[in-house]
Amino acid sequence: MSGYKYDEEGGQFFTFVLTALLALIIPYTYRVLRPKRDAAQVHGWLDQRGHKTRIVKWMMRTPSSVWILRASILVVGWCGVVYLFHRVASAAQSTQHTIYDPFAILGIAASATEREIRRQYRRLSLEFHPDKVKPDASNQTKEEIESHYIELTKAYKALTDETIRKNYEEYGHPDGRQEMSMGIALPTWVVESKNNVWVLAGYGLLFGVVLPVLVARWWYGARSRTKDGVLNATALAFFMKLKPTVSAEDMPLMLAQTEELQAYATSLQPRDETAYKQLESATLLSYKDVYNKELSLETAGPRSVQRALILFTSYLHRVETGNDHVAEVQHAVGRYSEKLLTSLMAMSTAHNRLKQTNAIRDMTAHVVQAVPLFGGRISEVLQLPHMTMTLAKKVAEHDMVAKQGIQGLWKVPDAERKALLCGEKGMTDEQYAECMRALSEWPRIEMVDAYFTVVGEERVNAGSMMHLVLKLRLLPLKRDGSLLRHGRRLDAKNKDGQDSVRPGTSEDAKPNEAHSGRQRMGYVYAPHFCEERRPQWFMQMGDNKNDHLILSPTKFGDVGVTETRVVHMPIIAPPEPGLYVFQVDVASDSYVGSNASKLMRLYVAEQLMPKPEEEDEISDPEEDSIAGQMAIMRGERVKPSNAVYEEEEDEDEGDEEEDEEEDDDDDDDSDSD
C-alpha cells in the first residue's frame, strides 16, 4: 500500500526551512562582515580616501539605525539556524526507519551457509526461549522476551523457508510487501481545519499584498527614471529647453527648474528659515564679488525655483551656514546636479553641438570641486586645500597664476608664495604645508602624442575606418615642473597644423589591454562632493569651425604617472576627400583646468575604385537558332545563316523566272487577240 502523509514529526519541514535560511543568512553574513577591499591604488596624499568636510562626512556615514538593523538580522537569523538545527536533530532521533536484516538479528555474517544458520538459530533458541529466560533475571518483561524470540524465529525462516525467503528477497521483509508512505515537508497544523483562516490570511498577505507592492515599486521606480538617474519628466523638460541658443549662463537656472532640485528646496523646515535667509544674503554678495553683477532672482520664477538656484549657487561658492540641515540640503543639491549635467550632456551630444557640450562637460568638474562656474583662475586655485574665496581672488591676481593657473603658482618662489597665502587672514604653517603637498601632486594631464592611423595603409581614404590614438600620462608638478600649455609641453615636436596620419599596425585594429598602460589610481580630491569617486577623463573630437561634434565625449580611466596610457578610438573618415582640421580634447571629469587639446590635420584621399573586369566578347547568335530568334524579338542584332540565305535566294530566283514566264504568256495572249 502507498499513501501520502504530512510531516508529523516536523523533520522534513524544518530541514527545508533550515536549508532556505542558510542559503540567505550565509551570503548576508559575508556581505556584512567581510573586510572592504579597496580596488583603488593610492599613489600619494592627494588621492587618499577621506578628504571630506565635516558635513560631507556626516552625510556619507552609514546611519546607526542601519547598523542596528543589520546586526538584528544577523542575530535573529543565526538564532533561527540554531533552533532549526536542534529541531531537525530531535526529529531524526525520534524517527525510527530501520532496514530489516535477518543476518544481523541472528548475529551471523551474510556469507554464512545454511548449516551455520541452523546451528546459530539452535543456539539462540535455546538461550532466548521464553521457557528458558526468567523475566526477573533478564530485567525484561514477558512480552519483550516473547517478541525477541519471535524475531529470531522470523529471521531464521526468512533465510531457510523458501516462501518467506522469497518475500524477503523481493520486498525486503519476510512478511511481504509493506506499507509505503511518502511524506510532505509540511507540518500537520498547516492542514488542520482550525488553522485554515490563519493559513489563508498568510498566503493572501504574502502573494496578494507584499509581492505585488514590491514588484510595482521596482517596476514603476525603474520606469520613472532614465539611465542617468533623473526623472523622465526632467529629461523631457531638458529635451524641450536645450536649444542651440542655450549658453552656459542659462544652465544654472535650467537646473533649478527641475523637479528634483525644487523638491530639495521645499524640504527646508520653518525652523531653517533664518539660516536660509542668511545663506541667501551671503550667496548674493559672493556672486556679485566674483562676477561683478547681480544674481537676478525675480526672473527665475516661483519661490521654489529661486531657492533651488540659491542653494546651487551657494554650493558652488562654498557659502557656509550654521544650520546643519540647510548645509545637508545644500550639498545634496550639488551632488544631484552632477547627475542632471550628465543628462544634459547626453542630449547635447545627441545633437552634435560642440560648444554646448564643452560647456556642460566643464561644468561637471566645477560641480564636483564646488567652485564657481565662470570664475576662471579663481575657480582653479580654489580647488587647493584650505583655500578660501578671499585667498583665491588674491592669488589669482598674481601674474604667474593669471597666466598659468595652478602650475603658475608652483613656479612662484616659496618665500613669495608663503607670504601670499599665509598671514593674518590666511593659512597657518600646517595648512600651507598641506596645500603645497596637494599642489605638488596635482594631476596635470599631458598629451604625449596624438595621431590618426589606418590599419595596413599609409593614408586615409574617404569613408574608410581609421583609429584615433592618444598617448597620455599624468605629470605631477613634483615629478616634472615643466609648464604645459593645453596639456602639451612647450617644446612638443608634433606642432598643431602638421599632418597627423601615420601608418597603422595590427595593434591599432585590436588594441592589447596588457600594453595599454593602464594604472590603477586613487580617489578624487573633492572635499565638498558627497561621493568617493575615481578620476576619469573625457575624450572627444570636433570641428570648431562648424561647431560640430564628431566624436562624442567618451570616458576612460586608469591614467597613471609612471605608465603612458594608450587610448584607441575607431572613427569613420569623412566621406569626401580633402583637408580637414579637427580639435581633439581630453578633459577631467573632476578637476578644473586639468585638460589637454590639439589641432590635428587630416588629409583624406579619394577612394580608389577597383578596375572593372573586361568581359569576353560574345558573338551575335545566328538567326536560325533559338537565341537568335529571341534576339530578333528583342530587336537585337543577329548573324544571318548562310544556308537559309542561299535557299531564299534560289527561291527568289525561281519566283522571278516564273513571274517572267507568266508575263510572256500574258503578252502572247494579248497579241493573239
Disulfide bonds with the S-S distance in Angstrom:
none
